Amino acid sequence: MQNKPTIKLRLARLTNTALLSFSNALVTNMTGNAFYATPNPSLATIQADITAFAAKVTAWGSVGNRGSHQIHVELLAARATLMLD
């Protein structure tokens, strides 16, 4: 019996900006693709997660102008949700 290959994307190593770019490219490339007619979770769910994560990234701010601890906690939660979907 052969072992199935495992694909490691190493999403945890990506910066927030890189994760947003990767996620948007993923949705763009899967939209209308016949090989992914009914993905699970749906593209609408993934897009909603991307939108929520992007809002948290914006709220967290840039280096030197960060938001509150609560916003950081929310950012990490949105990132985890996006990576799990």
N, C-alpha and C positions, 0 to 999 in steps of 0.2 A: 504494500500500500504506500503510495507516494504522499508526502506531506504537501499540503496546499501552501503556495507562497503567501506570505504576509506582506502587505504594503504598509509601510510606516511613513506617514506624512509629517510627523514631528511638529504638529501644530502648536504645541506648548512652547516651542522655541521661537515662534514668530512674534514680532512686535505687534502691538495692537493695530497699527497702520497696515502692516504686512498681512495680518489675518483678515482685515477688512478687504484688502485688495484680492486676496486669494478667494475669499467667500463670494465676493461679487463676480469674479471671473468664473467660479464654479456654477453659479446660478445662470449667468449669461450663456455659458457653453452647454448647459443642460436644457435650457429653454428651447423647446421645439425639436429636441434631439429624439429621434425615433427609438433609440436604444434605451431611453429613460422616459418612456411614455407616462408611467405612474410611479415616480420615486416615492420612497417612504423614509423620512417624512416628506410631505409635499413641498414643492418649490415655494409655494405661498408661505408655508410655515418657516422655511429657511430664510426667505426674504424678510419676514417679520422679525426674526431673530437678528438678522444683519442690521435692520433699521434700529432696533432697540440697542444693539451693541454700539452702533455708530453714534447714537444720541448720548450714550454713557461716555464714550471716548471724548466727545466734544465737551461734555459737562466736566469731565476730569481735568481737561485743560492740557496745556503744554508744559514742558519742563520749566520750572521757575514760576509757574502760575497754576499750581495744582488746586483741585477742589478739596472738599472736606473728606474726612475719613469715611463717612457714610457713602459719599459718591464713589469712592474707591472700592468699597465693599460691593456696591451695586454694579460697578464696572466688572469686577471679578466674577460676579454671579452671571452677568450677561455673557461674558466671554466663555464661561463654562457651559452655559446653555447652547451657545453657538457651536462649540466644539463637539458637544454630544449629539447634536442634530446633524 
